[in-house]
Amino acid sequence: MAEQKRDYYEVLGVDKSANDAEIKRAYRKLAKKYHPDANPGDKEAEAKFKEASEAYAVLSDKDKRAKYDQFGHAAFDGGAGGGFDFNEADFSDIFSDLFGGGFGGFGDIFGGGRSQNSNAPRKGANVRASVRISFQEAVFGCEKELELYLKEECPTCHGSGAKPGTQKTTCTRCGGKGRIVMQQQSFFGTVQNVTTCPECGGSGQIIKEKCSSCGGSGFISKKKHIAVSIPAGIDDGQSVRIREKGEPGVNGGPRGDLLVEVRVSSSPDFERHGFDVYSIADISFAQAALGGEILIKTLDGQVLYEVKAGTQPMTRIRLRGKGIPTIRNANVRGDQYVDLRVKVPTGLSQEAKEKLREFDQATGDTLKKPETDAGHAKKKGPFGRKKK
């Protein structure tokens, strides 16, 4: 009896109401985890990869998904591989992001495989940069300007890489396809791998006379000033993505993205935990005992706070809405927690000392000396019983 297939939504770990973006995101996660290139020789991982890819091939297609929602797996009975062809599903953008281009033998896993057009438009590489900001700038957001060297189309050859007046020729090694097929013998039999042609670098064309300005690359490095908007509430180590500010695309594809990692300097007054901040406020002994108004420093400036009489050292108070703004909604903020630290006076004058002794006697808080008997102290335990 054939093993019953799992529900496609269950395989991807999404709800039946999931949208296209959620389905794609779920498949990306599974593909990255179970792809055979990342798990060489692991049959269980390969099986899970096939299962997830089959689920995505159906649920990512509007018509197939509608049939599956109505008839289940029976909608695809009668054909090899579940009644549909993997070559009809578009995995290119997913595997381009995960593995930097080719499918790494993807077609061979399912038998047959779809060809990838090496001359198709491809998105350029992402560029990474970093910027340091102050604690206060991270709280309320800021604007920064980065100075980077990015690739631009060569003005001499207009991106062709060939010397003006000359043209590219078709690569003889790959026949202009930009890829070559290599066969390897393994424990499981003959394995076919499709790799980028090393002769033409995947372009399918050879430059015999290179442009002197760009050396045949088609691009030159140029200094750029890019404005970066840092959102309020960003934390140390998080990144800001600026669309299409990375390296130029290939064959007319869009530029990559600029990923700016934000490094936040520490604050002498506040310590951040999530969207809450923690601080310390000093109060005098008299303020702790009698109560009174004090000024507490917050991210928005000083606020007046009424200390309760009899406040004990390191009492923690909470100031609602005085923490870090959330990135999604700057109007929603965390809280500020303040530890009230009672300052013990030092360098007292003689008069102050006398007053303090009088206060101590008046309140009856003076610690008494241990009792003695006949000129020598009898040792007692912590609870008043005599030690033998």
ROSEKOL-294759 format. One record per residue (C-alpha): residue in one letter; x, y, z. Coordinates in steps of 0.02 Angstrom, whole numbers, padded with zeros to 5 digits, always signed. Example, Ala and Ser with C-alpha at 12.3 -4.5 7.8 and 13.67 -1.06 7.14 Angstrom:
A+00615-00225+00390
S+00684-00053+00357
This chain:
M+00000+00000+00000
A+00071+00168-00051
E+00114+00288+00086
Q-00016+00425+00105
K+00047+00599+00066
R+00045+00733+00198
D-00062+00886+00176
Y+00036+01018+00078
Y-00007+01156+00202
E+00054+01044+00344
V+00216+01009+00249
L+00255+01195+00235
G+00191+01233+00409
V+00067+01367+00353
D-00119+01395+00376
K-00240+01366+00232
S-00273+01553+00229
A-00087+01593+00204
N-00047+01717+00067
D+00083+01696-00070
A+00219+01787+00029
E+00193+01675+00182
I+00199+01517+00075
K+00357+01574-00012
R+00439+01621+00153
A+00396+01451+00230
Y+00468+01359+00080
R+00628+01463+00079
K+00658+01412+00260
L+00633+01226+00224
A+00733+01231+00062
K+00880+01310+00148
K+00875+01179+00286
Y+00852+01022+00181
H+00933+01063+00012
P+01045+00917-00043
D+01192+01035-00068
A+01185+01075+00117
N+01156+00893+00166
P+01263+00786+00051
G+01218+00601+00060
D+01073+00630+00182
K+00926+00536+00105
E+00805+00593+00240
A+00846+00776+00207
E+00828+00746+00020
A+00656+00668+00046
K+00599+00816+00150
F+00666+00935+00019
K+00568+00845-00116
E+00411+00847-00010
A+00425+01033+00026
S+00463+01073-00157
E+00312+00973-00215
A+00201+01066-00092
Y+00269+01234-00148
A+00251+01189-00333
V+00064+01168-00304
L+00025+01303-00175
S+00126+01437-00265
D+00020+01415-00421
K-00151+01497-00411
D-00242+01370-00521
K-00159+01216-00445
R-00193+01279-00270
A-00377+01304-00310
K-00389+01125-00375
Y-00295+01058-00223
D-00408+01153-00103
Q-00560+01076-00189
F-00503+00898-00225
G-00345+00872-00119
H-00210+00756-00189
A-00339+00675-00302
A-00330+00830-00412
F-00159+00772-00475
D-00183+00584-00484
G-00137+00499-00645
G+00029+00581-00683
A+00209+00546-00635
G+00272+00640-00485
G+00097+00678-00423
G+00019+00730-00588
F+00115+00891-00615
D+00285+00940-00683
F+00412+01022-00568
N+00480+01112-00720
E+00321+01216-00722
A+00358+01289-00550
D+00471+01440-00536
F+00604+01412-00404
S+00733+01529-00482
D+00717+01681-00369
I+00716+01574-00212
F+00872+01475-00256
S+00958+01628-00325
D+00944+01710-00154
L+00988+01554-00056
F+01131+01485-00159
G+01189+01634-00262
G+01127+01579-00432
G+01115+01401-00499
F+01006+01262-00439
G+01149+01149-00385
G+01081+00994-00470
F+00899+01035-00428
G+00833+00963-00590
D+00924+00797-00564
I+00841+00772-00395
F+00669+00762-00475
G+00723+00685-00639
G+00732+00793-00795
G+00758+00967-00731
R+00720+01136-00802
S+00853+01234-00893
Q+00906+01401-00825
N+00934+01541-00948
S+01107+01609-00908
N+01070+01766-01008
A+00909+01806-00914
P+00906+01965-00809
R+00976+01936-00635
K+00974+02045-00481
G+01140+02120-00428
A+01233+02075-00269
N+01186+02153-00103
V+01310+02272-00022
R+01339+02279+00165
A+01392+02432+00264
S+01384+02491+00444
V+01349+02653+00535
R+01372+02702+00718
I+01242+02809+00805
S+01214+02872+00982
F+01093+02796+01107
Q+00979+02947+01089
E+00981+02934+00898
A+00929+02752+00911
V+00783+02799+01024
F+00709+02936+00916
G+00780+02896+00743
C+00896+02999+00635
E+00964+03028+00461
K+01140+02977+00414
E+01241+02990+00255
L+01356+02851+00197
E+01501+02868+00077
L+01524+02709-00026
Y+01609+02653-00184
L+01483+02563-00294
K+01492+02493-00470
E+01420+02596-00612
E+01405+02559-00797
C+01567+02599-00888
P+01540+02757-00992
T+01668+02700-01122
C+01594+02531-01170
H+01419+02562-01098
G+01427+02402-00996
S+01477+02281-01134
G+01656+02261-01072
A+01719+02258-01252
K+01834+02385-01330
P+01734+02515-01428
G+01717+02457-01608
T+01730+02271-01562
Q+01601+02142-01514
K+01586+01991-01400
T+01596+01816-01475
T+01502+01659-01426
C+01592+01550-01300
T+01651+01391-01385
R+01659+01289-01223
C+01476+01305-01176
G+01407+01352-01347
G+01337+01515-01280
K+01231+01430-01146
G+01334+01495-01002
R+01335+01326-00914
I+01413+01156-00935
V+01352+00984-00881
M+01472+00877-00780
Q+01444+00695-00736
Q+01514+00615-00580
Q+01508+00436-00518
S+01449+00415-00340
F+01387+00278-00224
F+01211+00313-00286
G+01258+00307-00471
T+01292+00439-00601
V+01259+00615-00540
Q+01238+00758-00662
N+01283+00933-00605
V+01252+01091-00704
T+01385+01221-00665
T+01429+01394-00728
C+01548+01392-00875
P+01721+01439-00810
E+01772+01507-00980
C+01640+01643-00998
G+01583+01656-00817
G+01405+01611-00864
S+01379+01750-00990
G+01393+01635-01141
Q+01506+01762-01227
I+01692+01796-01236
I+01774+01967-01245
K+01929+01959-01354
E+01974+02143-01344
K+01930+02214-01174
C+01883+02393-01137
S+02033+02487-01069
S+01927+02589-00948
C+01845+02445-00855
G+01959+02299-00898
G+01816+02203-00978
S+01702+02202-00827
G+01582+02331-00898
F+01582+02428-00733
I+01686+02558-00644
S+01688+02602-00458
K+01616+02770-00415
K+01600+02862-00249
K+01419+02879-00194
H+01336+02976-00052
I+01182+02882+00008
A+01059+02948+00136
V+01003+02820+00266
S+00846+02845+00369
I+00867+02759+00539
P+00696+02719+00614
A+00656+02762+00795
G+00678+02614+00913
I+00812+02521+00815
D+00926+02412+00921
D+01111+02375+00912
G+01152+02250+00774
Q+00992+02273+00675
S+01001+02321+00491
V+00914+02444+00376
R+00880+02384+00198
I+00886+02513+00058
R+00812+02439-00101
E+00915+02438-00261
K+01065+02531-00191
G+01183+02383-00207
E+01283+02316-00353
P+01210+02329-00530
G+01112+02183-00600
V+01164+02068-00741
N+01083+02070-00914
G+00972+02216-00868
G+00920+02148-00698
P+00886+02265-00550
R+01022+02323-00432
G+01048+02230-00269
D+01005+02305-00100
L+01110+02401+00025
L+01106+02324+00199
V+01163+02447+00332
E+01204+02370+00502
V+01173+02493+00644
R+01293+02498+00792
V+01223+02591+00943
S+01338+02671+01072
S+01301+02640+01256
S+01224+02772+01369
P+01294+02826+01539
D+01118+02853+01605
F+01011+02714+01532
E+01021+02528+01500
R+00910+02452+01367
H+00817+02285+01379
G+00703+02263+01229
F+00595+02418+01224
D+00614+02454+01411
V+00751+02559+01490
Y+00826+02551+01665
S+00907+02691+01764
I+00956+02745+01940
A+00900+02901+02035
D+00986+02959+02195
I+00881+03020+02342
S+00937+03084+02512
F+00908+02993+02675
A+00782+03127+02726
Q+00686+03110+02561
A+00678+02922+02583
A+00614+02939+02762
L+00498+03088+02743
G+00452+03080+02558
G+00453+03226+02438
E+00472+03277+02257
I+00625+03232+02154
L+00676+03255+01972
I+00706+03095+01872
K+00799+03096+01706
T+00705+03012+01563
L+00733+02996+01376
D+00617+03145+01352
G+00697+03254+01486
Q+00670+03271+01674
V+00504+03230+01755
L+00440+03267+01932
Y+00409+03116+02042
E+00335+03107+02218
V+00438+02992+02330
K+00334+02903+02461
A+00381+02920+02645
G+00475+02768+02709
T+00548+02720+02539
Q+00678+02585+02560
P+00847+02583+02470
M+00843+02519+02289
T+00654+02526+02278
R+00608+02506+02094
I+00475+02618+02018
R+00395+02612+01846
L+00367+02758+01729
R+00243+02700+01597
G+00275+02748+01416
K+00447+02822+01451
G+00544+02683+01365
I+00597+02648+01184
P+00474+02675+01039
T+00431+02516+00943
I+00493+02513+00763
R+00322+02474+00690
N+00233+02613+00786
A+00333+02756+00862
N+00181+02804+00967
V+00192+02638+01062
R+00334+02640+01188
G+00407+02531+01322
D+00425+02582+01505
Q+00564+02654+01612
Y+00612+02566+01774
V+00703+02673+01901
D+00796+02608+02055
L+00792+02737+02196
R+00964+02736+02277
V+00977+02813+02450
K+01137+02912+02466
V+01228+02894+02633
P+01307+03063+02679
T+01495+03072+02705
G+01607+03206+02781
L+01477+03259+02912
S+01512+03409+03022
Q+01514+03388+03211
E+01344+03472+03224
A+01271+03357+03091
K+01339+03205+03182
E+01259+03259+03346
K+01092+03289+03259
L+01103+03118+03179
R+01135+03035+03348
E+00987+03127+03422
F+00881+03068+03276
D+00941+02889+03300
Q+00896+02893+03485
A+00728+02974+03451
T+00677+02840+03328
G+00746+02698+03436
D+00841+02625+03289
T+01010+02621+03378
L+01083+02447+03375
K+01119+02389+03553
K+01285+02312+03603
P+01284+02128+03653
E+01258+02098+03841
T+01408+02048+03949
D+01416+01952+04114
A+01552+01970+04247
G+01673+02060+04132
H+01667+01933+03994
A+01544+01904+03855
K+01451+01741+03845
K+01445+01679+03669
K+01272+01653+03602
G+01206+01579+03443
P+01114+01679+03310
F+00947+01652+03396
G+01002+01699+03575
R+01039+01526+03643
K+01202+01498+03736
K+01333+01397+03647
K+01412+01254+03743
